[in-house]
Amino acid sequence: MKFTTSLLSVALLLSSTALASAETLRWARAGDSLTLDPHAQNEGPTSTLAHQIMEPLVHRDHSGTIVAALATEWTPSEEDPNVWIFKLREGVTFHDGSSFDSSDVKFSLERAMTEDSDYKELLASVAEVRAPDAYTIEIVTDGPNPIMPNNLTNMFIMDQEWAEANNAVKVQDYEGGEDTFAAKNANGTGPYKVVSREPDVKTVLALNENYWGKDEFPLEVTEIIYTPIQNAATRVAALLSGEVDFIQDVPVQDLERVASTDGLDVRTAPQNRVIFFGMNVGDEDLANDSVEGANPLADVRVREAMNLAINRDAIKQVVMRGQSAPAGMIAPPFVNGWDEAMDASSSTDLEKAKTLMGEAGYGDGFSIQLDCPNDRYINDEAICQAAVGMLAQIGVNVNLDAKPKAQHFPLLSNLETDFYMLGWGVPTYDSEYIFNFLVHGRDDKYGSWNATRYTNDDLNDKIQSLASNTDLEARDADIAAIWQVVQDEKIYIPIHHQVLNWGMKSGVDTVVEAEDSPKIKYFKLN
């Protein structure tokens, strides 16, 4: 059986059968990109498709290293430590032939800082973006920001003139149901350009013949046909029958079947993503529970009881077929601030959980709705189903409502869920990213994915201070202190760290990338 484990930096080299076409890559995964607007949704598959079409100033290659993209050099200013200077790549054009320069970067970063942007937390410390000349950008921050380049790896650059001509200056209000020209069309500088886009059906991309990196990257794939296939059995059948060449998410129950098929192979790698449940801890009463006039989740004893009821080992063995790593904190091991002891802290203890429920006044239990996606994470609905049975053992009777991610995520954004599943990857590889989005109270700059209604003024201040703390030892101490509060408050229930399982036809040479964000320009076809 050709099934092996790959580390982040190990190349994926598959065997001898050729792809159906030497230049076309037929690519499938469970869910589609939510939108082509580059700043509307900070979501994995959305960013992954965008990386083929658009580019940030810097990005991570398949080894996880930050490398040049539209910027060729970046450094803090010698005169002012509050300024990062980026030298831009010259001679770059957008897909429609218009030239790229600093005005496009200034426009894009300022656009990404607006209310409807899902990326504003990454730029929360930015006071001003300046374009002193056509190929220089200065990012001015409120205090020195030691990790600003890390925050830009998914910050895609738009053509300002194209946006103005197509009424796309404003970021799409995805959660509000808005549809815009930029949601279905794109004019990037990336290696592939959009030929056609049918959301949830098919997206076709063609090689950008004028790509600036044509002499730097293999670019052996000249056409990409990207097809979302939500049903796991159908997705695997498409790979087995030759209808698709590459699927990112081989279902765990089909790993051996795919890996033992001639001409196919599976490679696994630990993913930079953790799966967890969030709870509405802040509202006085809940909309989707059986308790009138009170919020049982506001009591930390109830939250701890629910945490103790989850049997992560059982989920790993039964639901995930061994393809997960139980988690005790909502940070992947790749991330600065991850703590081994904290991550090993979650355990199952039903007797203690029942005692805590009684102490909190809920010895007879209560019912609540759990909102879960069914096309975003590996076995997401099955994990939720397992949790339903586990929580029932302590009297928490869960009504499961599973739906596609396009309907699930707006529940979080619009604060219409009290108990929900979420997965979180950390492209900056730093805990500040988690805190900005998931722990800081929700306001106009922070907390856009924090649906817990949790806020703590002292903690908010400490989180904001991370962006300008250049004493890395002191900064790490602050990160550890913030994590201790998160752990003590139990506002999230960690489940596990996800494991990647990519399946491909032979003839593809690439890397199983921890971000689960393949960049097709790196692929080689043998």
N, C-alpha and C positions, 0 to 999 in steps of 0.2 A: 504494500500500500504506500503510495507516494504522498505521505502526510508528514510534514516536518514543522518544527517551530523555528521561526526566524526572529532575530533581534532587530532593533530599529535600523541598524546600519548594514544589515545583510541583504544582498541583492536577491531578488526573486528571479530565478532562471528556470523556465519551464521547458518541457521536452519537445519531441520532434515533429508532431503534426503541425502543418502550416495553418495559419488563419485562413478563413474563407476568402478574404481579400488581403493582399500584401500591404494595402494602405488604409483600409477601412477598419476601424475598431468599433464593434457593436457592444455597447456598454449598458449594463442594467443594474439597478439597485431598487430597494423596496419603495422609496419615495422620491418624488420629483423635487426640483428646486421650487421654492415657494414663489419666487419672483426674480426677475432680472434686474430690478432696481438694486444697485450695489450697496445701498445704505439702509434699506428698508427692513431686512431680516438678518440678524446675526445667528444663522442656523447652518449646521454642518453641510448638508447636501446643497444648500443654496450657495454657500461660499465655494464649495468644490466646483460646481459648474461655472461660477463666476471666474474662477482662477484660469479657466481655459480661454476666456474671452477678454477679461480685463486684467489690469495689473496694479499692484500697490507700489510704493516707493521701494520697499524691501519685502522679501518673502522668505519662507523657510524651504530649503530644498528637501529632497526625500530623506536626508539623513537628520533633518531637524535643525540644520545650521542656517542662520540668517545670512542671506546673500543679496547681492545687488539685483534690483529690478529696474524701475524707472529712475531710481537714484543710483549713482555710481560711487558716491562718497557721502559719509555722514559723520559728524563729530560735534561735540559741544563747542560753543564759541569760546575762544580764549579771552575775549574781552568781557563777556557776560555769561555766567554759568546758567542763566535762565533761558538761554537760546540754544536750540539745536539747528545746525546748518546742514542742509542737504544739497549736494550738487547733482543736477539732473542730467539724464542721458540726452545727448543731442542727436538730431536726425531721426527721431521717432515720429511716426505718423499713426493716426487713428485709422480704423478700418475704412472710413470713407475718404481717406487721403489727406485730411486736414492735419496740420502740424501740432505736435505736443509741446507745451512749454509750461512755465511756472504759473501762468494764469489758470491753467486747468487744475493744477495741484491746489492752489489757494481756494479756488471755487469748490473743489471736491471736499477738502478738509472742512471748510466752513459749512458746506451742506451736511456733512456727517455729524456736525455739532448741533444740528437743529432738533426740535422737539420730536418729530416722527422718526428720526434716525435711531436704529437699533445699535449703533456703534458709538453713541455720544459718551458713554462711560469711559471709553478708551482715550477720549480727548478732553476729559473733564478738567484736567490741569492746564489746558491750553488757554492762554489769555489772548493771543493774537497769532495770525498766520501772515507772514510778509513775503512779498515777491520782489526783492530789490533789483533783480534783472531776470532775463528770460529763462535762465537755467540755474537759478538759485532760489531755494525756499528756506525761510527762517521760521521756525516754530518757537514762539515765545511762551513760556510756561510760568505759572505762579510758583516760583521757587525751582531750583534745579530738579529736573526729572531724569533719574539715572537709567530708566528703562524705556524711554520714549520710542526707540526703534522697535522694541518688542511689541509695542501697541499698534504698529502700523502694518503688520504682515498680512492682514486681511482688509486693509483700508484702500479700497479700489478707487482709481482715478477715472473720472468722466471727462468727456470733451465739453467744455463750457458752452461753446457755440451750438453744439448739437442739442444740449439740454435746453438752452434758451429757445432754439428754433422749434422744439417739440414739446414745449410746455412741461418740461421735466426738471425745472429748477428746484421745485419743492419735492422732498422725499415722499414717496408713496405712503399713505396711511393704510398700511396693510391690515392692521387690527380693526380699523374702521370700515373695512370692505372696499376701499377705494381701488379702482383700476386705472392705470395710467399707461401712456405710451412706453415709458421706461420699464414697466413691469413685463413687457413682452418683446422689447427691442433693446438692442445694445450697440454701442459704437465704442469699442475698446481699443487698446493697443496690443492686446494679447495675441498668442500664437494661432488662435482659431477665431473665426468670425461666424456669426449666426446666419444660417441659410434659411431655416424655418423653425418655428417654435409653436408647438401645440401643448399647452400645459397639461400635465398628467397623462399625456399620450406619447409624444416624441419630440425631441429636439435634435436638429441636424446642424453640425458645425463643419466648416471647411477650413483648410489650412490658410492662414494669412500669408500670402506669398511675399508680402513686403515687411514681414516681421523683422524687427531689429536684431533678434537673436538667431537668425537662420544659420549663422556660421558657428554658433556657440552651443546649440542643443541638437539632439538627434532629429527631432521633427519628422520621424519616419511614419507616423500616423498622419495621413493627409485628409481623412474624413472621420468624424465621430458621429455615430448614431446613438443617442442617449435615450433609453426607454425605461421609465419607471414601471416595475412589475411588483405590485403590492403582495400578491399571493405567493407564499414561499414555495409551494409545490410547483406552481407555474414558472416561477423564476428559475428554479433548478432544472425543470424540464426544458426550458429554453436553452440553458447551457449544455445540457446533455444532448439535445437534438442538433446543436450547431446554429441555432437561431441567434444566439449572442456569443461573444467571445470572452467577456469579462463581467463577472458580478462581484460587487464589493461585499455582499453580505450572504455568504453561503449559510443556510440555516444549520444549526448545530446538529439537528437530527439527520442531516444529509451529508455531513462532512466525509464520512467513510465512503459513502456511495460515489461522491464526486471524485475523491482522491484515488479511488481504485479503478476509475474509468480510464481506459487508454486514451491518450491525447489530452487529458485534463489533469490538473494538479491543484492542490490547496496549500496555501501557506498561511501561517498564523503569526501574529505578533501582539504583544500587549498594546492596548490603545490608550491614548491620552484622553480618557473619558470615564466618568463615574456616573452610575445610575442611582437615583434616590427618589424618595417621596418628600414632598413639601406639604406643610400644614398651615392653615390660617390660624395664627396664634394671636392676632391683634384685634379682630372684631369682637364686639360684646356678645353678639349672637351669630349663629351660622345659618345660612340659607338652606343647606343640604344635609341637615341632621335631624334627629328625633328629640333633641333637647330644646325645650322652649325657654327663651329668656336668658340663656347662658351659652357660653362657648367652652365645651369640654377641652378643646385643644389649647385653650389659654392656660391650662394648668400643666406645668412642666412634668408633674407626676404622670399625667395621662400620656404625654408625649414620650416619656421614658418607658412607660409600660408598652406602648405600641412598638417602640424600638426593640424592647426585649422580646416581644412576641415573634419577631421576624427571624426565621431560621435560614440564615444565609447559606449555610453549608448544604441544606436540602435544596435550596434554589439552584446552587451550583451543580449539584449532582443530578437532580431530577429534571429541572427545567433547562439548564444550560449544558447538560451533558459534559460537565467538567470545564467548560469554556468560559470561566469567569474567575475573578479573584474577590472574595468577600471583602467589603469595605467598612471601615469604622469612621471615616471622615469623607467629606465631599470634595476631596482633592486627589487627583491621580498621583502616583509615585514620581512622575516626571517633574512635578511642580516644586519650585522653591517654596518652602514652608510645610511641605508634606512631612508628617511625623510618623515614624514606624509604630510607636506605641499607641498613638491615637488611632491609627488605621487598624490596629489589631484589637481595639477596645470593644467593639460590638460583640455581644454574646446573646444567646437565647436562654431566658430564664422565666418560664411561664408562672411559676409560683410567686416570684418576686413581682412580676407584672400584675398578677391578680391582686396582690397585696397593695400595690401602688394605686390600682384602680379603686379599690375600696377606700383607701385613705383620702383619695380625691373626691369621694362621694359618688362614684360611678361603679359601685360593686355589681349593680344589675346591668351594667353596660349601656350602650346606646348604638344607634345606627347612623351611618354617614355615607355619602357618595364619594367614590374614588374615581377621578377622571384620569384616563390613561390613553396614550396614543396606541395605534395598532399598526403603524407603518414607519416608525422612526428608529427605534432601537431594537437590538437583537432580542427576539422573543418578548417584546414589551408587554403585549396583552397577556401572555402566559405567566409572566412574572407577577403581574397584577392579580391574576386569578389565583396564583399560589398564595399571595399575601392575604387575599380574602379569607381563605381557609385558616391561615395562621392567626389572623386578628380575631376571628370568631372564637378562638380558644380562650380569649380573655374578655369576651362579651362585646367586642366591637364588631357589630354586624355591618358589613360593607356592601353597598350596592355599586357594582362596577359599571361604569359607562365608558366604553372604549370607542374611539373614533379616529379617523385619519388626522395626521398632524396639522393639516391645514385648518381643521376645525378645533383641534385641541389647543394649540398654542395661543390663539386669541383669548381663550378662557383665562390664561395666566395674565396676559397683557391687560385685559379688561377687568381683572379681579373678579371673575365670575366662577371661581372654583375654591373649595375649602380644603381639598385633599387631592393631591395630584402627583403624577410621575413626571420627572424631568431627568435629562442626562446633560452633563456639562463637560465639555472639553476646554482646554486652557491653552490657546495658541501662543500666549505670551510666556508660558512656562513659569508664571509667577502668581502667588496667591492674591496679589492685589486685584487681578482680573476677577477672581471668584468673589472677593469682597465687594468690589464695585457694583457687580451685577446682581449678586444673590444675597448679600448680607446688609449692605447699606440701606437705610430706609429709602423708599421711593420718593424721588423729587424730580426736578427738571433736568438733572445731570446724572443721577445715579439710580440704581435699583430697578432698572426696567424689567428684569426677569425675577425680581423678588415679589412673589405673589403671597408671601406669608403674612404680610402686613406688619412684620416685625420692624421696629426701629428703636435705636438706642443712641441718644445724642452723643454720649461720650465715645461710644464705639464708632459712630459716624465720623467724628473728628479725627479719631486715630486712623481710620481707613483713609481719609482724605490726605492726612499727613504723609502717607507712604509715598505719594507721588513726588514729593520734594525732599525726601530723606536720602542724602548721599552717603551717610555713615551706614554702610551696609550691615555692619554688625548690630548697630542699634535698630536698623530697619528690620532685620530678621527677628530681633527680640520682640519688636512690636507685632510682627506677623504672628509669632508664637502666642503672644498674649491675646490677640484677636481670635485665633483659633480656639484658645481655651474657653473664651466666652461662647463661641459658636457651639462647642461641644457641650458645655454646661447647660446652655439654654435649650438644646435639643430641638431646634426649629426645623431641622431636616432629619430624615431617617435614611442613612446611607444603605445601599443594597450591595452593589459590587462594582468593581472596575471591569470594563468591557474588554473583551478579547476580539481582535480582528481576524476574520476568516475570508480571505480573498480567493476566488476561484477563477481560473483562466484556461483558455486553450493554450497549447504549446506555442512556442515561437515568440513569446513576450518576455522581455527582460526589463524588469523594473524593481522597485523596492517596496516592501510592505511598509507603508508610512504611518507613523503613530497617530497622526492627525486624521487618518482615514480620508485624506484629501489628495488623491492622486493628481499629479500634474502631467498631462499626457505628452507634453513636449519632451519629457525625459524618457518616454517609452522607446524601447528598441524592438524591432520585429525581426526574428531570426528564421 
